[in-house]
Amino acid sequence: MRACLLALVVGAMVIVAGCSSVVDDDVRVSTRTYAYTAYDSTGAAVVQGTMRVDFREVEATECERDCSAFRLAGRWSFEQTRDAEQIGTQVGEGPLRGSVQENGEAYINLNPEVEDNNVTLRGEFEDGHLRSLQGEWAYQSWTLINSGPFEAERESTL
């Protein structure tokens, strides 16, 4: 009886430990490259480029400080694709930092070493996977200056 109960408890722990809202099919924590496109309020693409993102799973012991599923860091390299007003500092290249919550919501700061004059990305990974991120970019100083939709699609690893 004790052996059956122990097996049942261990099996339940394995199942619970394996459950997560945000998963990647082949690797839990990894480096991914995304094709990024930012749009203006009319829906025209104004910025395109790539983001290389390193995902690091947040340990349960860190949850008191940061209950995100992943912390992320990396680099971006973007080019302006057409004339647009006030798109901020999302042209050129630089570091990025952010997090992904258990429900797939993501926050990325494209200028993490600057207190103002920032571009941030807020969005959600589609279906809770780390493949397709869609949301809104925002250029802000001490107030919001401009914003628009963006999408970031994971590039094929083949």
Number of C-alpha atoms within 10 A of each C-alpha: 6 7 8 9 10 11 12 12 12 12 12 12 11 11 10 10 9 9 9 11 13 21 19 13 9 7 8 13 16 13 13 17 20 21 18 21 22 27 20 19 10 8 11 15 19 20 21 22 20 20 26 19 21 19 21 17 16 19 12 11 9 10 11 7 7 15 17 21 25 23 22 23 21 18 16 21 17 20 15 17 15 11 10 14 9 12 23 17 17 24 17 11 17 17 17 21 19 21 23 27 20 16 16 23 20 23 20 20 20 25 19 17 12 9 9 13 16 20 22 23 24 19 22 22 22 14 14 20 16 21 19 18 24 21 18 16 26 21 21 19 14 9 9 12 13 17 21 20 21 24 22 22 18 18 15 9 6 3
